[in-house]
Amino acid sequence: QVQLVESGGGLVQPGGSLRLSCVATGFDFDVYAIGWFRQAPGKEREGVSCKSRIDVRTYYADSVKGRFTISRDNAKNTFYLQMNSLKPEDTAVYYCATVLVDDPLFCSVHYSDYKYWGQGTQVTVSS
């Protein structure tokens, strides 16, 4: 059974950092593309970042570029979102997601492209 379990959310002051983790179980992780999404209250789910399964293609939304870093550790079946210089507008529930792909360069921030989702973790940026 495919399962994604997230951790690492919390309350942080503006300018602070958090690292989100997403542990994948039940499948061969290294043939899956990965993505991070977020959803703030009253807003649609937004694609934040993605990474291809062979770890050569990466995308960041303009709102997080230069501040967030996506990474994956296939040996640990885990992927991460390092978030630095956090702003109040980064406050949202963050979701990890994966999809099995043949294309090793596939990298998407469209939520409809993903099949498996984590449970979500709350990130609150406030003083």
Secondary structure, DSSP 8 states (H G I E B T S, - for coil): --EEEEE--EEE-TT--EEEEEEEESS-GGGEEEEEEEE-TTS--EEEEEE-TTS--EEE-TTTTTTEEEEEEGGGTEEEEEE-S--GGG-EEEEEEEEE-S-TT-----GGG--EE---EEEEE--
